[in-house]
Amino acid sequence: MDALPQNSGVQARNGNGSGRKPTTREVDAHVGVRIRERRVLLGLTQLELADLIGVTYQQAHKYERGINRVSAGRLYDISQALQVSVGFFFEGLEESDERPVTQRQRMCLELARNFSMIANERHQQALSSLARALVEK
């Protein structure tokens, strides 16, 4: 299971609150977090993403952690693999009131990933019905 770590050491967005321009390192970290968020939402492992964009698992991992900078061409490949526009990776970068991803948000991402991995459509429908029933209580 490729669950999100409790403390990845990187905030999902700049959130510096100072009104200053984000540093290059903050931008790299932000883009990496956005790559990871979208990959997990689609139910892909790092290895699957790496195969889709033609890099090693280790390189995909470094992109997500903001350790290695993503080139423009590679970012385009990633956007195609994750079915989003290139601009998606920069959304929220300038927002000053952003907070780190909460435990609840992590659980929602993991739930979405696990749900997408259920092959049986009837099981997916049953799980959706259960969720709706729990909300009504």
N, C-alpha and C positions, 0 to 999 in steps of 0.2 A: 504494500500500500504506500502510496506516495502522498501522505498527509502533509499538510502545511505545518511547519515547525512552530512551536510556541513562541519563540523569540528568534526571528531570523537575523536580527541585528540591523535590519533595514526597514525604514518606515515606507509605507506604500506610496506616500506622496511627500512632497517637499515639506509642507506644513511648518515652515520656519517662522511664520507669523511676524517676521520683521519687516516685510515689504521689500526685502532685498532680492536681487536676482539669484536664483539657485546656482550653486556651483556645478561645475562639470561632473563632479563625483555624485552629487545629489541627482542630477539628471540621469546619469548612468544607472544609479540604484533605482530610481523611479521607473525607468523603462524596464529594467529587469523584473521588478515586482509586478508590473502590468503584464509582462510576458507570462510570468508564473500564474497570475490570477486567471488569465484567459485559458492557458493550457489546462489548468486544473478544472475550470468550468466546463471545458470540452471533454474532460475525462481522458486526456492524453498523459502518458508518462513522459519523463524527460527523454528517454530513449526513443520513443515514438516521434516526438517533436524533432529530435536530432536527425532521425532518418528522413523526415519530411523536408528538412532544410539542408541536408547534406553535410552535417558536421558530426563530430563525436559526441557521445553522451557528456563527456567532461566539458566540452566547449559549451554545450547548451546549459549546463549547470553554471558555468562561469558567467554566461550572459544573464541568467536569472538572478544571480547574486550581485551583479554589477561589478564583478571583478575584471571582466574583459569588456571593452567597449564594443558595441554592435555597429558594424559599418552600415551605411545607407542601403547598400544592395542587400545585405543580409537581413536588415530590418524589413525590407520589402518582402523577402522570402518568408520571413516569420509571419508577417501580416497576412500573406496569402495562405499559409498553412493554418493559421488560427482564424481565418475568415473575418478579418477586421481591416479597417483602413490603417495606414501608417500613423495617422494622427491619434488613433486610439491610445497608443503607448505614451503620449504626452498629455492626455486629458488629466486634469486635476493637478498638474505640476505647479501652476501658479497660485492655487488655492491656499489661502493663509490659515484657514480654520480646520484643516484636515488633521485627523488623528490616526495613529497606527491602527491596523486592522484588528478588530475586536475578536474575542473568542467566539462570539455568536456568528460573526461574519465568516470566520474560519470553518465553523461547523456547517454553515450554509453552503460554502464552496465544496466541502467534503461530501455533504449530502447530495449535491447536484452531480458531483463526479461519480459517486457510487450509483446513483440512480441511472445515469447514462450507461453504466456498465451492465445493467440488468438486461439480459438478452430477450427474456420472455416478456412480450407486450402485456399479457394478462397479469403478470406479476407487477409490472409497472403500474397498471391501472389499479390493482389491489392496493399498492402502496400509496397511490394518490388518494384513493378513497379513504384509507386509514388516516392520512394526514388531514383530510377535510373533516373527518369525524372527530379527530382530536381537537381541532380548532373550535368546533361547535360546542364542546363541553365547557 
